[in-house]
């Protein structure tokens, strides 16, 4: 997949990076590393991630960004996405740790 600006996005790699960052943030990176080469597809890995349930009863703060635009029918719509990290602040993080964008 390639964005309008020409940036190539590799779906499986992007999913894996997100899950790795999430695992580090929630404190179970050891599980993530231990699953290396155990799954044939990214779907199998995501299923194992969900089945492990290591994230149960763990909470995060999120910064959801948005962009307002007028659609072809003349109505206002919004694109929502996780904000891009900057200056040591991220789109999500542990509660009250001060690492989440505002």
Backbone as XML, in Angstrom:
<?xml version="1.0"?>
<chain id="A" units="angstrom">
  <residue number="1" name="UNK">
    <atom name="N" x="0.839" y="-1.172" z="0.000"/>
    <atom name="CA" x="0.000" y="0.000" z="0.000"/>
    <atom name="C" x="0.891" y="1.246" z="0.000"/>
  </residue>
  <residue number="2" name="UNK">
    <atom name="N" x="0.485" y="2.240" z="-0.750"/>
    <atom name="CA" x="1.222" y="3.491" z="-0.826"/>
    <atom name="C" x="0.259" y="4.645" z="-0.560"/>
  </residue>
  <residue number="3" name="UNK">
    <atom name="N" x="0.653" y="5.566" z="0.321"/>
    <atom name="CA" x="-0.194" y="6.720" z="0.639"/>
    <atom name="C" x="-0.172" y="7.722" z="-0.513"/>
  </residue>
  <residue number="4" name="UNK">
    <atom name="N" x="-1.044" y="8.713" z="-0.441"/>
    <atom name="CA" x="-1.098" y="9.757" z="-1.471"/>
    <atom name="C" x="0.226" y="10.484" z="-1.611"/>
  </residue>
  <residue number="5" name="UNK">
    <atom name="N" x="0.960" y="10.600" z="-0.502"/>
    <atom name="CA" x="2.240" y="11.310" z="-0.538"/>
    <atom name="C" x="3.409" y="10.403" z="-0.946"/>
  </residue>
  <residue number="6" name="UNK">
    <atom name="N" x="3.100" y="9.140" z="-1.275"/>
    <atom name="CA" x="4.127" y="8.230" z="-1.770"/>
    <atom name="C" x="4.813" y="7.382" z="-0.715"/>
  </residue>
  <residue number="7" name="UNK">
    <atom name="N" x="4.317" y="7.397" z="0.524"/>
    <atom name="CA" x="4.919" y="6.603" z="1.590"/>
    <atom name="C" x="4.394" y="5.170" z="1.492"/>
  </residue>
  <residue number="8" name="UNK">
    <atom name="N" x="5.324" y="4.214" z="1.417"/>
    <atom name="CA" x="4.937" y="2.804" z="1.336"/>
    <atom name="C" x="4.644" y="2.277" z="2.743"/>
  </residue>
  <residue number="9" name="UNK">
    <atom name="N" x="3.488" y="1.626" z="2.901"/>
    <atom name="CA" x="3.101" y="1.066" z="4.196"/>
    <atom name="C" x="3.053" y="-0.454" z="4.069"/>
  </residue>
  <residue number="10" name="UNK">
    <atom name="N" x="3.797" y="-1.117" z="4.944"/>
    <atom name="CA" x="3.799" y="-2.570" z="4.977"/>
    <atom name="C" x="2.903" y="-2.999" z="6.134"/>
  </residue>
  <residue number="11" name="UNK">
    <atom name="N" x="1.736" y="-3.499" z="5.805"/>
    <atom name="CA" x="0.703" y="-3.811" z="6.791"/>
    <atom name="C" x="1.212" y="-4.698" z="7.920"/>
  </residue>
  <residue number="12" name="UNK">
    <atom name="N" x="1.773" y="-5.848" z="7.602"/>
    <atom name="CA" x="2.192" y="-6.793" z="8.634"/>
    <atom name="C" x="3.255" y="-6.187" z="9.545"/>
  </residue>
  <residue number="13" name="UNK">
    <atom name="N" x="4.191" y="-5.471" z="8.953"/>
    <atom name="CA" x="5.254" y="-4.824" z="9.731"/>
    <atom name="C" x="4.673" y="-3.746" z="10.643"/>
  </residue>
  <residue number="14" name="UNK">
    <atom name="N" x="3.729" y="-2.960" z="10.142"/>
    <atom name="CA" x="3.107" y="-1.905" z="10.943"/>
    <atom name="C" x="2.344" y="-2.496" z="12.133"/>
  </residue>
  <residue number="15" name="UNK">
    <atom name="N" x="1.644" y="-3.596" z="11.907"/>
    <atom name="CA" x="0.907" y="-4.262" z="12.991"/>
    <atom name="C" x="1.884" y="-4.781" z="14.037"/>
  </residue>
  <residue number="16" name="UNK">
    <atom name="N" x="2.962" y="-5.409" z="13.570"/>
    <atom name="CA" x="3.956" y="-5.961" z="14.477"/>
    <atom name="C" x="4.622" y="-4.868" z="15.314"/>
  </residue>
  <residue number="17" name="UNK">
    <atom name="N" x="4.955" y="-3.762" z="14.696"/>
    <atom name="CA" x="5.566" y="-2.643" z="15.426"/>
    <atom name="C" x="4.606" y="-2.098" z="16.472"/>
  </residue>
  <residue number="18" name="UNK">
    <atom name="N" x="3.323" y="-1.953" z="16.108"/>
    <atom name="CA" x="2.337" y="-1.466" z="17.069"/>
    <atom name="C" x="2.243" y="-2.417" z="18.260"/>
  </residue>
  <residue number="19" name="UNK">
    <atom name="N" x="2.146" y="-3.728" z="17.998"/>
    <atom name="CA" x="2.023" y="-4.701" z="19.088"/>
    <atom name="C" x="3.282" y="-4.736" z="19.950"/>
  </residue>
  <residue number="20" name="UNK">
    <atom name="N" x="4.445" y="-4.545" z="19.341"/>
    <atom name="CA" x="5.674" y="-4.507" z="20.114"/>
    <atom name="C" x="5.700" y="-3.286" z="21.035"/>
  </residue>
  <residue number="21" name="UNK">
    <atom name="N" x="5.343" y="-2.131" z="20.508"/>
    <atom name="CA" x="5.302" y="-0.912" z="21.328"/>
    <atom name="C" x="4.266" y="-1.037" z="22.439"/>
  </residue>
  <residue number="22" name="UNK">
    <atom name="N" x="3.117" y="-1.616" z="22.129"/>
    <atom name="CA" x="2.075" y="-1.825" z="23.133"/>
    <atom name="C" x="2.569" y="-2.779" z="24.221"/>
  </residue>
  <residue number="23" name="UNK">
    <atom name="N" x="3.242" y="-3.845" z="23.818"/>
    <atom name="CA" x="3.782" y="-4.813" z="24.783"/>
    <atom name="C" x="4.810" y="-4.163" z="25.709"/>
  </residue>
  <residue number="24" name="UNK">
    <atom name="N" x="5.674" y="-3.325" z="25.150"/>
    <atom name="CA" x="6.658" y="-2.616" z="25.976"/>
    <atom name="C" x="5.960" y="-1.681" z="26.958"/>
  </residue>
  <residue number="25" name="UNK">
    <atom name="N" x="4.977" y="-0.941" z="26.468"/>
    <atom name="CA" x="4.268" y="0.028" z="27.309"/>
    <atom name="C" x="3.533" y="-0.656" z="28.451"/>
  </residue>
  <residue number="26" name="UNK">
    <atom name="N" x="2.926" y="-1.816" z="28.178"/>
    <atom name="CA" x="2.146" y="-2.514" z="29.198"/>
    <atom name="C" x="2.992" y="-3.449" z="30.058"/>
  </residue>
  <residue number="27" name="UNK">
    <atom name="N" x="4.275" y="-3.574" z="29.722"/>
    <atom name="CA" x="5.176" y="-4.337" z="30.585"/>
    <atom name="C" x="5.229" y="-5.832" z="30.348"/>
  </residue>
  <residue number="28" name="UNK">
    <atom name="N" x="4.874" y="-6.298" z="29.150"/>
    <atom name="CA" x="5.024" y="-7.730" z="28.877"/>
    <atom name="C" x="5.788" y="-7.982" z="27.572"/>
  </residue>
  <residue number="29" name="UNK">
    <atom name="N" x="6.861" y="-7.219" z="27.400"/>
    <atom name="CA" x="7.700" y="-7.367" z="26.210"/>
    <atom name="C" x="8.366" y="-8.747" z="26.141"/>
  </residue>
  <residue number="30" name="UNK">
    <atom name="N" x="8.645" y="-9.344" z="27.310"/>
    <atom name="CA" x="9.274" y="-10.674" z="27.330"/>
    <atom name="C" x="8.396" y="-11.688" z="26.595"/>
  </residue>
  <residue number="31" name="UNK">
    <atom name="N" x="7.081" y="-11.602" z="26.808"/>
    <atom name="CA" x="6.157" y="-12.501" z="26.099"/>
    <atom name="C" x="6.283" y="-12.271" z="24.599"/>
  </residue>
  <residue number="32" name="UNK">
    <atom name="N" x="6.279" y="-11.018" z="24.190"/>
    <atom name="CA" x="6.364" y="-10.667" z="22.774"/>
    <atom name="C" x="7.625" y="-11.265" z="22.150"/>
  </residue>
  <residue number="33" name="UNK">
    <atom name="N" x="8.778" y="-11.074" z="22.776"/>
    <atom name="CA" x="10.046" y="-11.592" z="22.258"/>
    <atom name="C" x="10.018" y="-13.114" z="22.224"/>
  </residue>
  <residue number="34" name="UNK">
    <atom name="N" x="9.427" y="-13.729" z="23.224"/>
    <atom name="CA" x="9.340" y="-15.192" z="23.289"/>
    <atom name="C" x="8.487" y="-15.812" z="22.197"/>
  </residue>
  <residue number="35" name="UNK">
    <atom name="N" x="7.634" y="-15.022" z="21.574"/>
    <atom name="CA" x="6.760" y="-15.531" z="20.509"/>
    <atom name="C" x="7.422" y="-15.485" z="19.131"/>
  </residue>
  <residue number="36" name="UNK">
    <atom name="N" x="8.652" y="-15.012" z="19.056"/>
    <atom name="CA" x="9.371" y="-14.904" z="17.783"/>
    <atom name="C" x="9.460" y="-16.256" z="17.075"/>
  </residue>
  <residue number="37" name="UNK">
    <atom name="N" x="9.104" y="-16.266" z="15.801"/>
    <atom name="CA" x="9.148" y="-17.457" z="14.925"/>
    <atom name="C" x="8.195" y="-18.575" z="15.342"/>
  </residue>
  <residue number="38" name="UNK">
    <atom name="N" x="7.179" y="-18.280" z="16.125"/>
    <atom name="CA" x="6.200" y="-19.294" z="16.532"/>
    <atom name="C" x="4.922" y="-19.259" z="15.696"/>
  </residue>
  <residue number="39" name="UNK">
    <atom name="N" x="4.758" y="-18.234" z="14.859"/>
    <atom name="CA" x="3.503" y="-18.049" z="14.130"/>
    <atom name="C" x="3.766" y="-17.883" z="12.639"/>
  </residue>
  <residue number="40" name="UNK">
    <atom name="N" x="2.923" y="-18.523" z="11.828"/>
    <atom name="CA" x="3.102" y="-18.488" z="10.371"/>
    <atom name="C" x="2.694" y="-17.150" z="9.766"/>
  </residue>
  <residue number="41" name="UNK">
    <atom name="N" x="1.656" y="-16.515" z="10.312"/>
    <atom name="CA" x="1.134" y="-15.273" z="9.746"/>
    <atom name="C" x="0.944" y="-14.228" z="10.844"/>
  </residue>
  <residue number="42" name="UNK">
    <atom name="N" x="0.780" y="-12.994" z="10.424"/>
    <atom name="CA" x="0.510" y="-11.920" z="11.390"/>
    <atom name="C" x="-0.840" y="-12.152" z="12.058"/>
  </residue>
  <residue number="43" name="UNK">
    <atom name="N" x="-1.786" y="-12.737" z="11.321"/>
    <atom name="CA" x="-3.101" y="-13.042" z="11.899"/>
    <atom name="C" x="-2.965" y="-14.048" z="13.036"/>
  </residue>
  <residue number="44" name="UNK">
    <atom name="N" x="-2.104" y="-15.078" z="12.843"/>
    <atom name="CA" x="-1.861" y="-16.063" z="13.897"/>
    <atom name="C" x="-1.238" y="-15.395" z="15.125"/>
  </residue>
  <residue number="45" name="UNK">
    <atom name="N" x="-0.308" y="-14.469" z="14.878"/>
    <atom name="CA" x="0.338" y="-13.768" z="15.986"/>
    <atom name="C" x="-0.670" y="-12.913" z="16.750"/>
  </residue>
  <residue number="46" name="UNK">
    <atom name="N" x="-1.519" y="-12.182" z="16.031"/>
    <atom name="CA" x="-2.532" y="-11.338" z="16.679"/>
    <atom name="C" x="-3.489" y="-12.206" z="17.495"/>
  </residue>
  <residue number="47" name="UNK">
    <atom name="N" x="-3.881" y="-13.356" z="16.960"/>
    <atom name="CA" x="-4.755" y="-14.268" z="17.709"/>
    <atom name="C" x="-4.073" y="-14.739" z="18.998"/>
  </residue>
  <residue number="48" name="UNK">
    <atom name="N" x="-2.780" y="-15.065" z="18.919"/>
    <atom name="CA" x="-2.042" y="-15.487" z="20.113"/>
    <atom name="C" x="-1.943" y="-14.344" z="21.117"/>
  </residue>
  <residue number="49" name="UNK">
    <atom name="N" x="-1.720" y="-13.142" z="20.621"/>
    <atom name="CA" x="-1.650" y="-11.948" z="21.466"/>
    <atom name="C" x="-2.972" y="-11.772" z="22.224"/>
  </residue>
  <residue number="50" name="UNK">
    <atom name="N" x="-4.069" y="-11.866" z="21.495"/>
    <atom name="CA" x="-5.383" y="-11.711" z="22.125"/>
    <atom name="C" x="-5.664" y="-12.844" z="23.107"/>
  </residue>
  <residue number="51" name="UNK">
    <atom name="N" x="-5.326" y="-14.067" z="22.724"/>
    <atom name="CA" x="-5.593" y="-15.230" z="23.569"/>
    <atom name="C" x="-4.776" y="-15.178" z="24.863"/>
  </residue>
  <residue number="52" name="UNK">
    <atom name="N" x="-3.563" y="-14.659" z="24.797"/>
    <atom name="CA" x="-2.707" y="-14.572" z="25.987"/>
    <atom name="C" x="-3.333" y="-13.673" z="27.049"/>
  </residue>
  <residue number="53" name="UNK">
    <atom name="N" x="-4.081" y="-12.665" z="26.625"/>
    <atom name="CA" x="-4.811" y="-11.796" z="27.547"/>
    <atom name="C" x="-3.955" y="-11.043" z="28.547"/>
  </residue>
  <residue number="54" name="UNK">
    <atom name="N" x="-2.703" y="-10.810" z="28.209"/>
    <atom name="CA" x="-1.789" y="-10.124" z="29.136"/>
    <atom name="C" x="-2.192" y="-8.683" z="29.403"/>
  </residue>
  <residue number="55" name="UNK">
    <atom name="N" x="-3.018" y="-8.139" z="28.563"/>
    <atom name="CA" x="-3.438" y="-6.744" z="28.671"/>
    <atom name="C" x="-4.689" y="-6.574" z="29.529"/>
  </residue>
  <residue number="56" name="UNK">
    <atom name="N" x="-5.246" y="-7.674" z="30.007"/>
    <atom name="CA" x="-6.458" y="-7.614" z="30.816"/>
    <atom name="C" x="-6.206" y="-6.793" z="32.083"/>
  </residue>
  <residue number="57" name="UNK">
    <atom name="N" x="-7.132" y="-5.900" z="32.379"/>
    <atom name="CA" x="-7.071" y="-5.026" z="33.555"/>
    <atom name="C" x="-5.880" y="-4.064" z="33.536"/>
  </residue>
  <residue number="58" name="UNK">
    <atom name="N" x="-5.350" y="-3.761" z="32.350"/>
    <atom name="CA" x="-4.304" y="-2.750" z="32.199"/>
    <atom name="C" x="-4.910" y="-1.608" z="31.399"/>
  </residue>
  <residue number="59" name="UNK">
    <atom name="N" x="-4.572" y="-0.395" z="31.778"/>
    <atom name="CA" x="-5.194" y="0.772" z="31.155"/>
    <atom name="C" x="-4.133" y="1.717" z="30.603"/>
  </residue>
  <residue number="60" name="UNK">
    <atom name="N" x="-4.528" y="2.444" z="29.571"/>
    <atom name="CA" x="-3.644" y="3.403" z="28.914"/>
    <atom name="C" x="-4.375" y="4.712" z="28.708"/>
  </residue>
  <residue number="61" name="UNK">
    <atom name="N" x="-3.604" y="5.781" z="28.598"/>
    <atom name="CA" x="-4.141" y="7.056" z="28.134"/>
    <atom name="C" x="-3.878" y="7.132" z="26.645"/>
  </residue>
  <residue number="62" name="UNK">
    <atom name="N" x="-4.785" y="7.741" z="25.889"/>
    <atom name="CA" x="-4.635" y="7.882" z="24.447"/>
    <atom name="C" x="-4.837" y="9.323" z="24.023"/>
  </residue>
  <residue number="63" name="UNK">
    <atom name="N" x="-4.158" y="9.715" z="22.972"/>
    <atom name="CA" x="-4.381" y="10.993" z="22.313"/>
    <atom name="C" x="-4.881" y="10.667" z="20.909"/>
  </residue>
  <residue number="64" name="UNK">
    <atom name="N" x="-6.149" y="10.917" z="20.684"/>
    <atom name="CA" x="-6.737" y="10.666" z="19.368"/>
    <atom name="C" x="-6.801" y="11.993" z="18.624"/>
  </residue>
  <residue number="65" name="UNK">
    <atom name="N" x="-6.195" y="12.026" z="17.460"/>
    <atom name="CA" x="-6.172" y="13.247" z="16.644"/>
    <atom name="C" x="-7.292" y="13.177" z="15.610"/>
  </residue>
  <residue number="66" name="UNK">
    <atom name="N" x="-7.644" y="14.306" z="15.073"/>
    <atom name="CA" x="-8.695" y="14.334" z="14.066"/>
    <atom name="C" x="-8.495" y="15.449" z="13.060"/>
  </residue>
  <residue number="67" name="UNK">
    <atom name="N" x="-9.086" y="15.246" z="11.912"/>
    <atom name="CA" x="-9.017" y="16.243" z="10.844"/>
    <atom name="C" x="-10.433" y="16.426" z="10.304"/>
  </residue>
  <residue number="68" name="UNK">
    <atom name="N" x="-10.896" y="17.655" z="10.326"/>
    <atom name="CA" x="-12.235" y="17.968" z="9.831"/>
    <atom name="C" x="-12.157" y="18.290" z="8.338"/>
  </residue>
  <residue number="69" name="UNK">
    <atom name="N" x="-13.149" y="17.794" z="7.578"/>
    <atom name="CA" x="-13.202" y="18.119" z="6.157"/>
    <atom name="C" x="-14.648" y="18.071" z="5.662"/>
  </residue>
  <residue number="70" name="UNK">
    <atom name="N" x="-14.881" y="18.725" z="4.558"/>
    <atom name="CA" x="-16.194" y="18.749" z="3.920"/>
    <atom name="C" x="-16.232" y="17.634" z="2.878"/>
  </residue>
  <residue number="71" name="UNK">
    <atom name="N" x="-17.191" y="16.704" z="3.013"/>
    <atom name="CA" x="-17.241" y="15.605" z="2.054"/>
    <atom name="C" x="-17.924" y="16.028" z="0.753"/>
  </residue>
  <residue number="72" name="UNK">
    <atom name="N" x="-17.993" y="15.119" z="-0.209"/>
    <atom name="CA" x="-18.539" y="15.424" z="-1.533"/>
    <atom name="C" x="-20.014" y="15.809" z="-1.494"/>
  </residue>
  <residue number="73" name="UNK">
    <atom name="N" x="-20.718" y="15.383" z="-0.439"/>
    <atom name="CA" x="-22.143" y="15.700" z="-0.301"/>
    <atom name="C" x="-22.372" y="17.022" z="0.431"/>
  </residue>
  <residue number="74" name="UNK">
    <atom name="N" x="-21.287" y="17.667" z="0.855"/>
    <atom name="CA" x="-21.408" y="18.942" z="1.538"/>
    <atom name="C" x="-21.530" y="18.842" z="3.049"/>
  </residue>
  <residue number="75" name="UNK">
    <atom name="N" x="-21.334" y="17.643" z="3.607"/>
    <atom name="CA" x="-21.413" y="17.455" z="5.055"/>
    <atom name="C" x="-20.009" y="17.441" z="5.664"/>
  </residue>
  <residue number="76" name="UNK">
    <atom name="N" x="-19.931" y="17.861" z="6.921"/>
    <atom name="CA" x="-18.655" y="17.842" z="7.629"/>
    <atom name="C" x="-18.378" y="16.423" z="8.112"/>
  </residue>
  <residue number="77" name="UNK">
    <atom name="N" x="-17.187" y="15.926" z="7.830"/>
    <atom name="CA" x="-16.717" y="14.621" z="8.293"/>
    <atom name="C" x="-15.419" y="14.801" z="9.055"/>
  </residue>
  <residue number="78" name="UNK">
    <atom name="N" x="-15.000" y="13.744" z="9.739"/>
    <atom name="CA" x="-13.761" y="13.771" z="10.497"/>
    <atom name="C" x="-12.976" y="12.492" z="10.236"/>
  </residue>
  <residue number="79" name="UNK">
    <atom name="N" x="-11.686" y="12.625" z="10.018"/>
    <atom name="CA" x="-10.774" y="11.490" z="10.005"/>
    <atom name="C" x="-10.159" y="11.441" z="11.394"/>
  </residue>
  <residue number="80" name="UNK">
    <atom name="N" x="-10.203" y="10.285" z="12.023"/>
    <atom name="CA" x="-9.634" y="10.111" z="13.354"/>
    <atom name="C" x="-8.442" y="9.167" z="13.264"/>
  </residue>
  <residue number="81" name="UNK">
    <atom name="N" x="-7.392" y="9.451" z="14.036"/>
    <atom name="CA" x="-6.190" y="8.625" z="14.007"/>
    <atom name="C" x="-5.390" y="8.869" z="15.279"/>
  </residue>
  <residue number="82" name="UNK">
    <atom name="N" x="-4.449" y="7.965" z="15.554"/>
    <atom name="CA" x="-3.560" y="8.175" z="16.687"/>
    <atom name="C" x="-2.528" y="9.219" z="16.293"/>
  </residue>
  <residue number="83" name="UNK">
    <atom name="N" x="-2.337" y="10.183" z="17.149"/>
    <atom name="CA" x="-1.414" y="11.282" z="16.868"/>
    <atom name="C" x="0.015" y="10.763" z="16.689"/>
  </residue>
  <residue number="84" name="UNK">
    <atom name="N" x="0.776" y="11.435" z="15.859"/>
    <atom name="CA" x="2.176" y="11.086" z="15.606"/>
    <atom name="C" x="3.028" y="11.570" z="16.774"/>
  </residue>
  <residue number="85" name="UNK">
    <atom name="N" x="3.963" y="10.735" z="17.219"/>
    <atom name="CA" x="4.802" y="11.094" z="18.368"/>
    <atom name="C" x="5.726" y="12.266" z="18.041"/>
  </residue>
  <residue number="86" name="UNK">
    <atom name="N" x="6.036" y="13.019" z="19.083"/>
    <atom name="CA" x="6.968" y="14.141" z="18.933"/>
    <atom name="C" x="7.561" y="14.512" z="20.281"/>
  </residue>
  <residue number="87" name="UNK">
    <atom name="N" x="8.832" y="14.801" z="20.300"/>
    <atom name="CA" x="9.555" y="15.276" z="21.486"/>
    <atom name="C" x="9.337" y="14.400" z="22.728"/>
  </residue>
  <residue number="88" name="UNK">
    <atom name="N" x="9.418" y="13.086" z="22.556"/>
    <atom name="CA" x="9.290" y="12.172" z="23.695"/>
    <atom name="C" x="7.877" y="11.979" z="24.194"/>
  </residue>
  <residue number="89" name="UNK">
    <atom name="N" x="6.895" y="12.460" z="23.451"/>
    <atom name="CA" x="5.480" y="12.261" z="23.785"/>
    <atom name="C" x="4.863" y="11.367" z="22.712"/>
  </residue>
  <residue number="90" name="UNK">
    <atom name="N" x="3.918" y="10.510" z="23.119"/>
    <atom name="CA" x="3.379" y="9.494" z="22.223"/>
    <atom name="C" x="1.849" y="9.519" z="22.195"/>
  </residue>
  <residue number="91" name="UNK">
    <atom name="N" x="1.275" y="8.769" z="21.266"/>
    <atom name="CA" x="-0.175" y="8.706" z="21.118"/>
    <atom name="C" x="-0.838" y="7.935" z="22.254"/>
  </residue>
  <residue number="92" name="UNK">
    <atom name="N" x="-0.076" y="7.073" z="22.918"/>
    <atom name="CA" x="-0.633" y="6.342" z="24.059"/>
    <atom name="C" x="0.489" y="6.028" z="25.037"/>
  </residue>
  <residue number="93" name="UNK">
    <atom name="N" x="0.102" y="5.782" z="26.271"/>
    <atom name="CA" x="1.090" y="5.463" z="27.290"/>
    <atom name="C" x="0.422" y="5.131" z="28.607"/>
  </residue>
  <residue number="94" name="UNK">
    <atom name="N" x="1.236" y="4.797" z="29.567"/>
    <atom name="CA" x="0.731" y="4.465" z="30.892"/>
    <atom name="C" x="0.025" y="5.672" z="31.499"/>
  </residue>
  <residue number="95" name="UNK">
    <atom name="N" x="-0.972" y="5.401" z="32.292"/>
    <atom name="CA" x="-1.776" y="6.453" z="32.910"/>
    <atom name="C" x="-0.917" y="7.311" z="33.828"/>
  </residue>
  <residue number="96" name="UNK">
    <atom name="N" x="-1.064" y="8.619" z="33.691"/>
    <atom name="CA" x="-0.428" y="9.628" z="34.531"/>
    <atom name="C" x="1.093" y="9.557" z="34.558"/>
  </residue>
  <residue number="97" name="UNK">
    <atom name="N" x="1.706" y="9.163" z="33.457"/>
    <atom name="CA" x="3.169" y="9.128" z="33.385"/>
    <atom name="C" x="3.724" y="10.328" z="32.630"/>
  </residue>
  <residue number="98" name="UNK">
    <atom name="N" x="2.830" y="11.142" z="32.037"/>
    <atom name="CA" x="3.255" y="12.345" z="31.349"/>
    <atom name="C" x="3.890" y="12.121" z="29.992"/>
  </residue>
  <residue number="99" name="UNK">
    <atom name="N" x="3.704" y="10.948" z="29.405"/>
    <atom name="CA" x="4.330" y="10.645" z="28.114"/>
    <atom name="C" x="3.357" y="10.696" z="26.940"/>
  </residue>
  <residue number="100" name="UNK">
    <atom name="N" x="2.115" y="11.073" z="27.212"/>
    <atom name="CA" x="1.104" y="11.091" z="26.164"/>
    <atom name="C" x="0.886" y="12.522" z="25.669"/>
  </residue>
  <residue number="101" name="UNK">
    <atom name="N" x="0.810" y="12.671" z="24.355"/>
    <atom name="CA" x="0.537" y="13.971" z="23.743"/>
    <atom name="C" x="-0.789" y="14.530" z="24.226"/>
  </residue>
  <residue number="102" name="UNK">
    <atom name="N" x="-0.885" y="15.835" z="24.234"/>
    <atom name="CA" x="-2.152" y="16.500" z="24.564"/>
    <atom name="C" x="-2.632" y="17.223" z="23.333"/>
  </residue>
</chain>
